[in-house]
């Protein structure tokens, strides 16, 4: 199974290692871990990641 990567519209793509890699993705899970998640768990992980993302985004502005 491949990794599952969640990004925002502002997530940059392309690193020195790979042009297909995201620089700072919102959330990354292995395919196996993603398959075990319930929808509620995934929703909670995404909401937590989005809150952290917003805090980081506005604390540097």
PDB file with SEQRES, HELIX, SHEET and CRYST1 records, atoms N, CA, C and O in Angstrom:
SEQRES   1 A   61  UNK UNK UNK UNK UNK UNK UNK UNK UNK UNK UNK UNK UNK          
SEQRES   2 A   61  UNK UNK UNK UNK UNK UNK UNK UNK UNK UNK UNK UNK UNK          
SEQRES   3 A   61  UNK UNK UNK UNK UNK UNK UNK UNK UNK UNK UNK UNK UNK          
SEQRES   4 A   61  UNK UNK UNK UNK UNK UNK UNK UNK UNK UNK UNK UNK UNK          
SEQRES   5 A   61  UNK UNK UNK UNK UNK UNK UNK UNK UNK                          
HELIX    1 AA1 UNK A   31  UNK A   36  1                                   6    
HELIX    2 AA2 UNK A   39  UNK A   59  1                                  21    
SHEET    1 AA1 2 UNK A   4  UNK A   6  0                                        
SHEET    2 AA1 2 UNK A  27  UNK A  29 -1                                        
CRYST1    1.000    1.000    1.000  90.00  90.00  90.00 P 1           1          
ATOM      1  N   UNK A   1       0.829  -1.185   0.000  1.00  0.00           N  
ATOM      2  CA  UNK A   1       0.000   0.000   0.000  1.00  0.00           C  
ATOM      3  C   UNK A   1       0.875   1.251   0.000  1.00  0.00           C  
ATOM      4  O   UNK A   1       1.946   1.283   0.606  1.00  0.00           O  
ATOM      5  N   UNK A   2       0.405   2.248  -0.673  1.00  0.00           N  
ATOM      6  CA  UNK A   2       1.144   3.502  -0.744  1.00  0.00           C  
ATOM      7  C   UNK A   2       0.714   4.446   0.375  1.00  0.00           C  
ATOM      8  O   UNK A   2      -0.285   4.217   1.056  1.00  0.00           O  
ATOM      9  N   UNK A   3       1.479   5.493   0.545  1.00  0.00           N  
ATOM     10  CA  UNK A   3       1.149   6.514   1.538  1.00  0.00           C  
ATOM     11  C   UNK A   3      -0.036   7.338   1.068  1.00  0.00           C  
ATOM     12  O   UNK A   3      -0.288   7.472  -0.130  1.00  0.00           O  
ATOM     13  N   UNK A   4      -0.755   7.887   2.031  1.00  0.00           N  
ATOM     14  CA  UNK A   4      -1.855   8.796   1.752  1.00  0.00           C  
ATOM     15  C   UNK A   4      -1.408  10.159   2.260  1.00  0.00           C  
ATOM     16  O   UNK A   4      -1.018  10.300   3.420  1.00  0.00           O  
ATOM     17  N   UNK A   5      -1.466  11.169   1.384  1.00  0.00           N  
ATOM     18  CA  UNK A   5      -0.961  12.494   1.707  1.00  0.00           C  
ATOM     19  C   UNK A   5      -2.078  13.506   1.539  1.00  0.00           C  
ATOM     20  O   UNK A   5      -2.711  13.575   0.485  1.00  0.00           O  
ATOM     21  N   UNK A   6      -2.321  14.295   2.585  1.00  0.00           N  
ATOM     22  CA  UNK A   6      -3.316  15.361   2.543  1.00  0.00           C  
ATOM     23  C   UNK A   6      -2.575  16.692   2.480  1.00  0.00           C  
ATOM     24  O   UNK A   6      -1.629  16.926   3.232  1.00  0.00           O  
ATOM     25  N   UNK A   7      -3.014  17.550   1.583  1.00  0.00           N  
ATOM     26  CA  UNK A   7      -2.357  18.836   1.390  1.00  0.00           C  
ATOM     27  C   UNK A   7      -3.411  19.937   1.327  1.00  0.00           C  
ATOM     28  O   UNK A   7      -4.603  19.665   1.189  1.00  0.00           O  
ATOM     29  N   UNK A   8      -2.954  21.180   1.430  1.00  0.00           N  
ATOM     30  CA  UNK A   8      -3.823  22.336   1.221  1.00  0.00           C  
ATOM     31  C   UNK A   8      -3.482  22.935  -0.141  1.00  0.00           C  
ATOM     32  O   UNK A   8      -2.538  22.499  -0.800  1.00  0.00           O  
ATOM     33  N   UNK A   9      -4.240  23.916  -0.549  1.00  0.00           N  
ATOM     34  CA  UNK A   9      -3.948  24.588  -1.828  1.00  0.00           C  
ATOM     35  C   UNK A   9      -2.579  25.259  -1.805  1.00  0.00           C  
ATOM     36  O   UNK A   9      -1.947  25.426  -2.848  1.00  0.00           O  
ATOM     37  N   UNK A  10      -2.123  25.643  -0.615  1.00  0.00           N  
ATOM     38  CA  UNK A  10      -0.847  26.349  -0.497  1.00  0.00           C  
ATOM     39  C   UNK A  10       0.360  25.417  -0.350  1.00  0.00           C  
ATOM     40  O   UNK A  10       1.493  25.895  -0.304  1.00  0.00           O  
ATOM     41  N   UNK A  11       0.148  24.126  -0.279  1.00  0.00           N  
ATOM     42  CA  UNK A  11       1.250  23.187  -0.101  1.00  0.00           C  
ATOM     43  C   UNK A  11       2.115  23.144  -1.354  1.00  0.00           C  
ATOM     44  O   UNK A  11       1.629  22.889  -2.456  1.00  0.00           O  
ATOM     45  N   UNK A  12       3.399  23.398  -1.162  1.00  0.00           N  
ATOM     46  CA  UNK A  12       4.342  23.380  -2.283  1.00  0.00           C  
ATOM     47  C   UNK A  12       4.694  21.951  -2.659  1.00  0.00           C  
ATOM     48  O   UNK A  12       4.798  21.075  -1.800  1.00  0.00           O  
ATOM     49  N   UNK A  13       4.875  21.730  -3.944  1.00  0.00           N  
ATOM     50  CA  UNK A  13       5.238  20.406  -4.433  1.00  0.00           C  
ATOM     51  C   UNK A  13       6.615  20.485  -5.056  1.00  0.00           C  
ATOM     52  O   UNK A  13       6.954  21.453  -5.737  1.00  0.00           O  
ATOM     53  N   UNK A  14       7.400  19.458  -4.814  1.00  0.00           N  
ATOM     54  CA  UNK A  14       8.736  19.368  -5.391  1.00  0.00           C  
ATOM     55  C   UNK A  14       9.809  19.613  -4.354  1.00  0.00           C  
ATOM     56  O   UNK A  14       9.925  20.713  -3.812  1.00  0.00           O  
ATOM     57  N   UNK A  15      10.594  18.582  -4.079  1.00  0.00           N  
ATOM     58  CA  UNK A  15      11.725  18.693  -3.158  1.00  0.00           C  
ATOM     59  C   UNK A  15      12.992  18.337  -3.920  1.00  0.00           C  
ATOM     60  O   UNK A  15      12.943  17.916  -5.076  1.00  0.00           O  
ATOM     61  N   UNK A  16      14.114  18.513  -3.261  1.00  0.00           N  
ATOM     62  CA  UNK A  16      15.383  18.131  -3.899  1.00  0.00           C  
ATOM     63  C   UNK A  16      15.396  16.647  -4.222  1.00  0.00           C  
ATOM     64  O   UNK A  16      15.972  16.223  -5.224  1.00  0.00           O  
ATOM     65  N   UNK A  17      14.760  15.867  -3.368  1.00  0.00           N  
ATOM     66  CA  UNK A  17      14.760  14.414  -3.542  1.00  0.00           C  
ATOM     67  C   UNK A  17      13.827  13.968  -4.662  1.00  0.00           C  
ATOM     68  O   UNK A  17      14.154  13.054  -5.419  1.00  0.00           O  
ATOM     69  N   UNK A  18      12.639  14.629  -4.770  1.00  0.00           N  
ATOM     70  CA  UNK A  18      11.654  14.178  -5.748  1.00  0.00           C  
ATOM     71  C   UNK A  18      10.705  15.306  -6.135  1.00  0.00           C  
ATOM     72  O   UNK A  18      10.188  16.006  -5.265  1.00  0.00           O  
ATOM     73  N   UNK A  19      10.471  15.489  -7.434  1.00  0.00           N  
ATOM     74  CA  UNK A  19       9.532  16.522  -7.867  1.00  0.00           C  
ATOM     75  C   UNK A  19       8.080  16.168  -7.531  1.00  0.00           C  
ATOM     76  O   UNK A  19       7.201  17.027  -7.606  1.00  0.00           O  
ATOM     77  N   UNK A  20       7.826  14.924  -7.166  1.00  0.00           N  
ATOM     78  CA  UNK A  20       6.466  14.509  -6.825  1.00  0.00           C  
ATOM     79  C   UNK A  20       6.180  14.598  -5.328  1.00  0.00           C  
ATOM     80  O   UNK A  20       5.050  14.361  -4.900  1.00  0.00           O  
ATOM     81  N   UNK A  21       7.179  14.934  -4.537  1.00  0.00           N  
ATOM     82  CA  UNK A  21       7.036  14.986  -3.089  1.00  0.00           C  
ATOM     83  C   UNK A  21       6.530  16.363  -2.663  1.00  0.00           C  
ATOM     84  O   UNK A  21       6.896  17.373  -3.264  1.00  0.00           O  
ATOM     85  N   UNK A  22       5.694  16.404  -1.632  1.00  0.00           N  
ATOM     86  CA  UNK A  22       5.228  17.680  -1.094  1.00  0.00           C  
ATOM     87  C   UNK A  22       6.188  18.157  -0.016  1.00  0.00           C  
ATOM     88  O   UNK A  22       6.694  17.362   0.776  1.00  0.00           O  
ATOM     89  N   UNK A  23       6.433  19.465   0.005  1.00  0.00           N  
ATOM     90  CA  UNK A  23       7.402  20.046   0.925  1.00  0.00           C  
ATOM     91  C   UNK A  23       6.923  19.935   2.370  1.00  0.00           C  
ATOM     92  O   UNK A  23       7.673  19.461   3.223  1.00  0.00           O  
ATOM     93  N   UNK A  24       5.713  20.353   2.662  1.00  0.00           N  
ATOM     94  CA  UNK A  24       5.202  20.346   4.027  1.00  0.00           C  
ATOM     95  C   UNK A  24       3.735  19.940   4.014  1.00  0.00           C  
ATOM     96  O   UNK A  24       2.858  20.782   4.203  1.00  0.00           O  
ATOM     97  N   UNK A  25       3.458  18.652   3.792  1.00  0.00           N  
ATOM     98  CA  UNK A  25       2.067  18.215   3.704  1.00  0.00           C  
ATOM     99  C   UNK A  25       1.336  18.398   5.025  1.00  0.00           C  
ATOM    100  O   UNK A  25       1.948  18.416   6.093  1.00  0.00           O  
ATOM    101  N   UNK A  26       0.043  18.530   4.937  1.00  0.00           N  
ATOM    102  CA  UNK A  26      -0.802  18.710   6.113  1.00  0.00           C  
ATOM    103  C   UNK A  26      -0.808  17.451   6.978  1.00  0.00           C  
ATOM    104  O   UNK A  26      -0.673  17.529   8.199  1.00  0.00           O  
ATOM    105  N   UNK A  27      -0.964  16.303   6.347  1.00  0.00           N  
ATOM    106  CA  UNK A  27      -1.054  15.041   7.078  1.00  0.00           C  
ATOM    107  C   UNK A  27      -0.600  13.912   6.163  1.00  0.00           C  
ATOM    108  O   UNK A  27      -0.967  13.871   4.989  1.00  0.00           O  
ATOM    109  N   UNK A  28       0.196  13.000   6.702  1.00  0.00           N  
ATOM    110  CA  UNK A  28       0.680  11.850   5.933  1.00  0.00           C  
ATOM    111  C   UNK A  28       0.431  10.587   6.759  1.00  0.00           C  
ATOM    112  O   UNK A  28       0.736  10.546   7.951  1.00  0.00           O  
ATOM    113  N   UNK A  29      -0.113   9.578   6.127  1.00  0.00           N  
ATOM    114  CA  UNK A  29      -0.319   8.284   6.765  1.00  0.00           C  
ATOM    115  C   UNK A  29       0.150   7.196   5.805  1.00  0.00           C  
ATOM    116  O   UNK A  29       0.036   7.342   4.588  1.00  0.00           O  
ATOM    117  N   UNK A  30       0.669   6.123   6.350  1.00  0.00           N  
ATOM    118  CA  UNK A  30       0.986   4.979   5.493  1.00  0.00           C  
ATOM    119  C   UNK A  30      -0.331   4.409   4.996  1.00  0.00           C  
ATOM    120  O   UNK A  30      -1.376   4.634   5.606  1.00  0.00           O  
ATOM    121  N   UNK A  31      -0.287   3.684   3.911  1.00  0.00           N  
ATOM    122  CA  UNK A  31      -1.492   3.065   3.395  1.00  0.00           C  
ATOM    123  C   UNK A  31      -2.125   2.137   4.409  1.00  0.00           C  
ATOM    124  O   UNK A  31      -3.348   2.078   4.533  1.00  0.00           O  
ATOM    125  N   UNK A  32      -1.289   1.412   5.133  1.00  0.00           N  
ATOM    126  CA  UNK A  32      -1.779   0.485   6.148  1.00  0.00           C  
ATOM    127  C   UNK A  32      -2.465   1.234   7.290  1.00  0.00           C  
ATOM    128  O   UNK A  32      -3.548   0.842   7.725  1.00  0.00           O  
ATOM    129  N   UNK A  33      -1.843   2.306   7.779  1.00  0.00           N  
ATOM    130  CA  UNK A  33      -2.438   3.088   8.864  1.00  0.00           C  
ATOM    131  C   UNK A  33      -3.741   3.748   8.411  1.00  0.00           C  
ATOM    132  O   UNK A  33      -4.714   3.795   9.164  1.00  0.00           O  
ATOM    133  N   UNK A  34      -3.754   4.250   7.193  1.00  0.00           N  
ATOM    134  CA  UNK A  34      -4.957   4.881   6.647  1.00  0.00           C  
ATOM    135  C   UNK A  34      -6.107   3.871   6.553  1.00  0.00           C  
ATOM    136  O   UNK A  34      -7.250   4.201   6.868  1.00  0.00           O  
ATOM    137  N   UNK A  35      -5.807   2.664   6.127  1.00  0.00           N  
ATOM    138  CA  UNK A  35      -6.836   1.634   5.981  1.00  0.00           C  
ATOM    139  C   UNK A  35      -7.455   1.246   7.323  1.00  0.00           C  
ATOM    140  O   UNK A  35      -8.607   0.817   7.376  1.00  0.00           O  
ATOM    141  N   UNK A  36      -6.694   1.396   8.402  1.00  0.00           N  
ATOM    142  CA  UNK A  36      -7.205   1.043   9.733  1.00  0.00           C  
ATOM    143  C   UNK A  36      -8.029   2.157  10.376  1.00  0.00           C  
ATOM    144  O   UNK A  36      -8.779   1.902  11.318  1.00  0.00           O  
ATOM    145  N   UNK A  37      -7.901   3.379   9.883  1.00  0.00           N  
ATOM    146  CA  UNK A  37      -8.610   4.510  10.485  1.00  0.00           C  
ATOM    147  C   UNK A  37     -10.110   4.452  10.238  1.00  0.00           C  
ATOM    148  O   UNK A  37     -10.564   4.083   9.155  1.00  0.00           O  
ATOM    149  N   UNK A  38     -10.861   4.820  11.253  1.00  0.00           N  
ATOM    150  CA  UNK A  38     -12.287   5.031  11.025  1.00  0.00           C  
ATOM    151  C   UNK A  38     -12.447   6.441  10.458  1.00  0.00           C  
ATOM    152  O   UNK A  38     -11.522   7.250  10.525  1.00  0.00           O  
ATOM    153  N   UNK A  39     -13.608   6.726   9.907  1.00  0.00           N  
ATOM    154  CA  UNK A  39     -13.848   8.068   9.394  1.00  0.00           C  
ATOM    155  C   UNK A  39     -13.725   9.100  10.513  1.00  0.00           C  
ATOM    156  O   UNK A  39     -13.167  10.177  10.304  1.00  0.00           O  
ATOM    157  N   UNK A  40     -14.236   8.782  11.681  1.00  0.00           N  
ATOM    158  CA  UNK A  40     -14.175   9.711  12.813  1.00  0.00           C  
ATOM    159  C   UNK A  40     -12.736  10.009  13.208  1.00  0.00           C  
ATOM    160  O   UNK A  40     -12.398  11.157  13.498  1.00  0.00           O  
ATOM    161  N   UNK A  41     -11.882   8.985  13.221  1.00  0.00           N  
ATOM    162  CA  UNK A  41     -10.466   9.192  13.553  1.00  0.00           C  
ATOM    163  C   UNK A  41      -9.783  10.053  12.491  1.00  0.00           C  
ATOM    164  O   UNK A  41      -9.021  10.964  12.812  1.00  0.00           O  
ATOM    165  N   UNK A  42     -10.065   9.753  11.229  1.00  0.00           N  
ATOM    166  CA  UNK A  42      -9.477  10.537  10.148  1.00  0.00           C  
ATOM    167  C   UNK A  42      -9.929  11.990  10.245  1.00  0.00           C  
ATOM    168  O   UNK A  42      -9.119  12.903  10.089  1.00  0.00           O  
ATOM    169  N   UNK A  43     -11.192  12.204  10.495  1.00  0.00           N  
ATOM    170  CA  UNK A  43     -11.728  13.555  10.636  1.00  0.00           C  
ATOM    171  C   UNK A  43     -11.025  14.295  11.770  1.00  0.00           C  
ATOM    172  O   UNK A  43     -10.647  15.456  11.612  1.00  0.00           O  
ATOM    173  N   UNK A  44     -10.849  13.635  12.901  1.00  0.00           N  
ATOM    174  CA  UNK A  44     -10.166  14.252  14.041  1.00  0.00           C  
ATOM    175  C   UNK A  44      -8.714  14.599  13.701  1.00  0.00           C  
ATOM    176  O   UNK A  44      -8.243  15.687  14.032  1.00  0.00           O  
ATOM    177  N   UNK A  45      -8.008  13.684  13.045  1.00  0.00           N  
ATOM    178  CA  UNK A  45      -6.614  13.936  12.655  1.00  0.00           C  
ATOM    179  C   UNK A  45      -6.522  15.129  11.697  1.00  0.00           C  
ATOM    180  O   UNK A  45      -5.647  15.983  11.841  1.00  0.00           O  
ATOM    181  N   UNK A  46      -7.423  15.179  10.731  1.00  0.00           N  
ATOM    182  CA  UNK A  46      -7.421  16.290   9.777  1.00  0.00           C  
ATOM    183  C   UNK A  46      -7.763  17.609  10.455  1.00  0.00           C  
ATOM    184  O   UNK A  46      -7.128  18.626  10.177  1.00  0.00           O  
ATOM    185  N   UNK A  47      -8.752  17.608  11.336  1.00  0.00           N  
ATOM    186  CA  UNK A  47      -9.115  18.839  12.055  1.00  0.00           C  
ATOM    187  C   UNK A  47      -7.955  19.324  12.921  1.00  0.00           C  
ATOM    188  O   UNK A  47      -7.659  20.518  12.945  1.00  0.00           O  
ATOM    189  N   UNK A  48      -7.299  18.411  13.628  1.00  0.00           N  
ATOM    190  CA  UNK A  48      -6.137  18.783  14.448  1.00  0.00           C  
ATOM    191  C   UNK A  48      -5.031  19.354  13.580  1.00  0.00           C  
ATOM    192  O   UNK A  48      -4.423  20.364  13.934  1.00  0.00           O  
ATOM    193  N   UNK A  49      -4.762  18.715  12.444  1.00  0.00           N  
ATOM    194  CA  UNK A  49      -3.705  19.187  11.544  1.00  0.00           C  
ATOM    195  C   UNK A  49      -4.052  20.567  10.974  1.00  0.00           C  
ATOM    196  O   UNK A  49      -3.177  21.424  10.847  1.00  0.00           O  
ATOM    197  N   UNK A  50      -5.312  20.780  10.635  1.00  0.00           N  
ATOM    198  CA  UNK A  50      -5.732  22.082  10.115  1.00  0.00           C  
ATOM    199  C   UNK A  50      -5.620  23.167  11.179  1.00  0.00           C  
ATOM    200  O   UNK A  50      -5.225  24.292  10.872  1.00  0.00           O  
ATOM    201  N   UNK A  51      -5.958  22.849  12.415  1.00  0.00           N  
ATOM    202  CA  UNK A  51      -5.807  23.827  13.502  1.00  0.00           C  
ATOM    203  C   UNK A  51      -4.342  24.206  13.666  1.00  0.00           C  
ATOM    204  O   UNK A  51      -4.012  25.387  13.772  1.00  0.00           O  
ATOM    205  N   UNK A  52      -3.464  23.211  13.689  1.00  0.00           N  
ATOM    206  CA  UNK A  52      -2.027  23.473  13.808  1.00  0.00           C  
ATOM    207  C   UNK A  52      -1.529  24.296  12.630  1.00  0.00           C  
ATOM    208  O   UNK A  52      -0.734  25.220  12.803  1.00  0.00           O  
ATOM    209  N   UNK A  53      -1.997  23.962  11.437  1.00  0.00           N  
ATOM    210  CA  UNK A  53      -1.607  24.675  10.225  1.00  0.00           C  
ATOM    211  C   UNK A  53      -2.004  26.145  10.321  1.00  0.00           C  
ATOM    212  O   UNK A  53      -1.208  27.028  10.001  1.00  0.00           O  
ATOM    213  N   UNK A  54      -3.226  26.405  10.760  1.00  0.00           N  
ATOM    214  CA  UNK A  54      -3.706  27.787  10.885  1.00  0.00           C  
ATOM    215  C   UNK A  54      -2.920  28.539  11.948  1.00  0.00           C  
ATOM    216  O   UNK A  54      -2.581  29.706  11.755  1.00  0.00           O  
ATOM    217  N   UNK A  55      -2.624  27.884  13.073  1.00  0.00           N  
ATOM    218  CA  UNK A  55      -1.833  28.540  14.120  1.00  0.00           C  
ATOM    219  C   UNK A  55      -0.451  28.919  13.602  1.00  0.00           C  
ATOM    220  O   UNK A  55       0.018  30.031  13.840  1.00  0.00           O  
ATOM    221  N   UNK A  56       0.197  28.005  12.899  1.00  0.00           N  
ATOM    222  CA  UNK A  56       1.527  28.264  12.347  1.00  0.00           C  
ATOM    223  C   UNK A  56       1.470  29.359  11.291  1.00  0.00           C  
ATOM    224  O   UNK A  56       2.341  30.228  11.240  1.00  0.00           O  
ATOM    225  N   UNK A  57       0.460  29.316  10.465  1.00  0.00           N  
ATOM    226  CA  UNK A  57       0.325  30.273   9.374  1.00  0.00           C  
ATOM    227  C   UNK A  57       0.153  31.698   9.902  1.00  0.00           C  
ATOM    228  O   UNK A  57       0.780  32.628   9.394  1.00  0.00           O  
ATOM    229  N   UNK A  58      -0.680  31.870  10.903  1.00  0.00           N  
ATOM    230  CA  UNK A  58      -0.950  33.213  11.407  1.00  0.00           C  
ATOM    231  C   UNK A  58       0.077  33.678  12.434  1.00  0.00           C  
ATOM    232  O   UNK A  58       0.200  34.880  12.669  1.00  0.00           O  
ATOM    233  N   UNK A  59       0.804  32.774  13.041  1.00  0.00           N  
ATOM    234  CA  UNK A  59       1.829  33.191  13.999  1.00  0.00           C  
ATOM    235  C   UNK A  59       3.075  33.734  13.294  1.00  0.00           C  
ATOM    236  O   UNK A  59       3.866  34.453  13.906  1.00  0.00           O  
ATOM    237  N   UNK A  60       3.254  33.398  12.020  1.00  0.00           N  
ATOM    238  CA  UNK A  60       4.419  33.890  11.270  1.00  0.00           C  
ATOM    239  C   UNK A  60       4.096  35.129  10.442  1.00  0.00           C  
ATOM    240  O   UNK A  60       5.007  35.761   9.906  1.00  0.00           O  
ATOM    241  N   UNK A  61       2.814  35.492  10.325  1.00  0.00           N  
ATOM    242  CA  UNK A  61       2.427  36.671   9.544  1.00  0.00           C  
ATOM    243  C   UNK A  61       2.643  37.954  10.317  1.00  0.00           C  
ATOM    244  O   UNK A  61       2.367  39.038   9.803  1.00  0.00           O  
TER     245      UNK A  61                                                      
END                                                                             
